[in-house]
Amino acid sequence: MAVLGIGATAPDFNLPRDGGGRVSLSDFRGKPLVLFFYPKDDTTGCTAESLAFTALADEFDAAGAAVVGMSPDSVKCHERFIKKHSLSVALASDEEKTTLQAYGVWKEKSMYGRNFMGVERTTFLIRTDGTVAMIWQKVRVPGHAEDVLKALRNLAA
């Protein structure tokens, strides 16, 4: 499945999240949403990315945006990850991979000559009306959260 394009309506979701609640796209109507998809809790790149968004949480909040991370890990795994690294971003669990597929980030990957299905690290900036404003595919973590914050501020300007 192809990744959504800029200007497309972001697919709604309603998934379990850390803390025992649920999170859906419609929860954020009226405010921008940074939705970052990552492969696996507590791995080097995913930890660095989640820590970077946590470090800038106050700035995203000041810009009026919410930040949600999503992976196929369980809520229990998310809660251990949050506790271990003192993360402040909400983490949604998509164990069924329906939202990952809807956003086009569940893809065939290759590592050490082995092919497998997994999450391609991707971030979507979603406007207040639920449409996609920006997409970052195959994200390289260093500086990424800062780039997203800059794009968010430009969107609001």
ChimeraX attribute file (.defattr): number of C-alpha atoms within 10 A of each C-alpha:
attribute: neighborCount
match mode: 1-to-1
recipient: residues
	/A:1	10
	/A:2	11
	/A:3	15
	/A:4	17
	/A:5	15
	/A:6	15
	/A:7	13
	/A:8	12
	/A:9	15
	/A:10	21
	/A:11	15
	/A:12	14
	/A:13	18
	/A:14	15
	/A:15	20
	/A:16	18
	/A:17	23
	/A:18	21
	/A:19	12
	/A:20	9
	/A:21	10
	/A:22	15
	/A:23	18
	/A:24	15
	/A:25	17
	/A:26	13
	/A:27	13
	/A:28	17
	/A:29	14
	/A:30	13
	/A:31	15
	/A:32	25
	/A:33	25
	/A:34	23
	/A:35	21
	/A:36	23
	/A:37	26
	/A:38	26
	/A:39	19
	/A:40	20
	/A:41	22
	/A:42	17
	/A:43	12
	/A:44	9
	/A:45	18
	/A:46	19
	/A:47	18
	/A:48	15
	/A:49	23
	/A:50	27
	/A:51	19
	/A:52	18
	/A:53	25
	/A:54	20
	/A:55	16
	/A:56	17
	/A:57	20
	/A:58	13
	/A:59	15
	/A:60	24
	/A:61	11
	/A:62	10
	/A:63	15
	/A:64	16
	/A:65	24
	/A:66	18
	/A:67	20
	/A:68	21
	/A:69	21
	/A:70	25
	/A:71	26
	/A:72	24
	/A:73	19
	/A:74	17
	/A:75	22
	/A:76	14
	/A:77	15
	/A:78	26
	/A:79	18
	/A:80	14
	/A:81	20
	/A:82	21
	/A:83	10
	/A:84	10
	/A:85	14
	/A:86	12
	/A:87	20
	/A:88	18
	/A:89	19
	/A:90	20
	/A:91	31
	/A:92	27
	/A:93	24
	/A:94	21
	/A:95	16
	/A:96	11
	/A:97	16
	/A:98	14
	/A:99	21
	/A:100	23
	/A:101	16
	/A:102	17
	/A:103	19
	/A:104	16
	/A:105	25
	/A:106	24
	/A:107	15
	/A:108	11
	/A:109	13
	/A:110	11
	/A:111	7
	/A:112	5
	/A:113	7
	/A:114	7
	/A:115	10
	/A:116	10
	/A:117	10
	/A:118	19
	/A:119	22
	/A:120	19
	/A:121	22
	/A:122	20
	/A:123	24
	/A:124	23
	/A:125	26
	/A:126	28
	/A:127	24
	/A:128	16
	/A:129	14
	/A:130	22
	/A:131	18
	/A:132	21
	/A:133	21
	/A:134	19
	/A:135	20
	/A:136	15
	/A:137	14
	/A:138	12
	/A:139	18
	/A:140	12
	/A:141	16
	/A:142	12
	/A:143	11
	/A:144	16
	/A:145	23
	/A:146	17
	/A:147	12
	/A:148	20
	/A:149	20
	/A:150	12
	/A:151	15
	/A:152	23
	/A:153	15
	/A:154	9
	/A:155	13
	/A:156	10
	/A:157	6
